[in-house]
Amino acid sequence: MLFDQIASNKRRTWVLLFVFFLLLALIGAAVGYLWLGNVWGGVLTAFIIGGIYALSMIFQATEMVMYMNGAQEIQEKDYPDYYHIVEDMALVAQIPMPRVYVVQDPSPNAFATGSNPKNAAVAATTGLLNMMNRQELEAVMGHEVSHIRNYDIRISTIAVALTSAVTMLSNIAGRNLWYSMGGRRRSSSDENQQGAANVIFLLLSLLAIVLAPLAATLVQLAISRQREFLADASSVELTRNPKGMISALQKLEGGPASKRPVDDASAALYINEPRKTSSLQRLFYTHPPIPERIARLEEM
């Protein structure tokens, strides 16, 4: 059951990434038609821009992410239990020992970052370290180490980059829509032959401009949520203790919200959504509801 769930989550993530590239191609085609006069040129441009965005974000320094979240690197002597648990989980997962950080925050939470297992780091809040027992902390660190092992951080970064690229290209296409409608004037004979096709292309381009950014955001959320389910299951694989993960999630659900301002990109990294807001806003969060995560673990 455990390995079936892990395999299922991986398949869903790849399907969602494929949908992402379809959206990028769609908005690229709209830009190409409206701006370049060449649909395939627009698709190629969209892929190039998306690739540049992804590479630039992948190679951002781990130090920047930690700085944005007020995290401080610690050594074994500072938090020996926490440090040793991370060390144990990394050993079981067969990845290099990540750098270990602490965030001074009474709200229980944790996250991982890094472009690959050789350049990775984990962080836990003081609230988490004070609230969790050893089995629960092992489960949380197993979750974060799984994100590193499974390259979830890289996948999430690519999703953010592609969403940004789709939004930017959509804005470009929107600015050029009216210009294209006015500039694509032809002779009356041409208009008779191609007028209907032009109207169809313009309508499709308009739909792409309006809907692609929203669709890209929803796909990004779906990818992130699938990776959270996968990390929960992978943590159980490492610890062989589903009860520890369930208990940790229950404590996270009941814990206080962070009083620190947390930006959207950072919020996506945490094991639990650090912001507590309305039910409507939660529809657009990157994390699945904790009761749903617990239900999946109970099915194992």
C-alpha positions, -999 to +999 in steps of 0.1 A: +000+000+000+028+025+009+048+020-022+016+020-044+008+054-029+043+068-035+042+055-071+007+070-076+018+104-063+048+104-086+027+096-116+002+124-108+030+149-104+045+141-139+010+143-154+006+178-138+040+189-151+029+178-186-003+199-182+019+228-171+040+226-203+007+224-224-004+257-207+030+272-214+027+261-251-009+275-252+000+310-239+031+309-261+010+302-292-013+332-282+017+355-278+032+342-311-001+348-330-008+383-315+028+396-313+052+377-335+028+366-362+042+331-358+025+306-335+054+282-333+078+310-327+057+320-298+057+284-284+095+283-287+098+317-270+076+305-241+097+274-235+129+295-236+115+320-211+101+292-188+135+275-189+154+306-180+130+313-151+133+278-138+172+277-140+175+311-123+153+300-094+168+266-091+203+280-085+192+306-060+213+303-028+200+283+001+213+311+023+187+335+007+158+313+016+171+309+051+177+346+055+141+354+043+128+331+070+151+343+098+167+309+101+201+304+119+224+275+112+232+254+142+258+228+151+254+195+170+262+210+204+234+236+200+204+212+196+219+176+198+186+157+197+173+176+167+207+174+149+210+137+155+175+130+142+182+148+110+215+129+108+196+096+113+169+104+087+195+114+061+214+082+067+183+061+062+173+080+031+209+076+018+215+113+011+243+136+023+238+153+057+219+185+051+228+217+069+206+222+099+188+255+109+165+268+136+139+295+133+130+314+165+092+311+162+067+296+187+046+283+159+054+246+151+067+242+116+096+230+095+108+231+059+136+220+036+153+238+007+181+233-018+186+225-055+197+189-049+206+165-020+243+177-021+232+213-015+203+210+009+192+223+043+164+217+068+149+241+093+126+237+123+110+263+144+116+264+182+079+258+186+082+225+167+112+214+187+094+222+220+061+206+211+071+173+194+083+142+212+111+122+196+089+100+174+070+129+161+102+149+154+116+119+135+084+119+114+086+156+106+123+154+097+116+123+077+091+143+058+116+171+051+144+147+042+120+130+018+115+164+001+152+165-004+156+129-016+126+131-039+138+164-055+105+180-044+121+214-039+134+215-074+100+204-088+082+230-068+107+257-079+101+247-115+063+250-110+067+285-095+089+295-124+065+282-150+036+299-133+055+332-134+064+327-171+028+320-180+016+351-161+042+373-177+035+360-212-002+364-206+004+401-197+025+406-229-003+390-250-029+411-234-011+443-241-007+433-278-043+420-283-058+453-294-028+462-315-032+429-333-069+434-338-062+467-354-030+458-372-040+426-389-058+444-417-059+428-451-076+434-484-113+428-486-107+395-505-083+383-479-108+393-452-136+373-469-113+342-470-096+345-436-118+367-415-136+338-398-102+321-390-088+353-376-118+358-353-115+322-341-077+327-334-084+360-316-111+344-294-088+315-286-060+338-278-082+359-255-093+328-237-057+317-233-047+352-219-075+351-194-075+315-183-039+303-186-026+322-156-054+309-133-050+273-147-012+275-142-017+286-105-041+257-099-017+232-115+011+246-093-011+241-062-019+205-073+017+197-078+027+210-044-002+191-027+008+159-044+044+163-032+031+168+004+012+136+002+043+119-012+066+133+016+041+121+042+042+086+028+080+087+023+084+097+059+065+066+070+088+046+047+118+059+065+106+057+100+083+027+097+060+046+121+028+060+106+014+068+141+043+092+146+035+111+114-002+112+122+005+124+158+028+151+144+002+163+119-024+165+146-001+187+167+007+209+137-031+213+130-037+225+166-006+247+169-007+285+168-002+304+135+031+321+129+031+358+137+060+364+113+051+376+078+056+347+054+057+352+017+039+329-007+071+312-020+083+305+015+049+293+027+050+266+000+081+251+016+067+245+051+053+211+062+021+230+073+006+262+059+020+288+083-008+313+077-042+309+092-069+327+072-104+321+057-117+289+042-119+306+008-082+316+008-073+280+018-086+268-015-055+284-030-030+272-005-002+249-016-009+224+012-037+198+013-059+199+045-042+181+074-073+159+080-070+146+044-033+139+049-041+120+081-068+100+063-043+089+036-018+078+063-045+058+081-052+039+049-017+025+048 
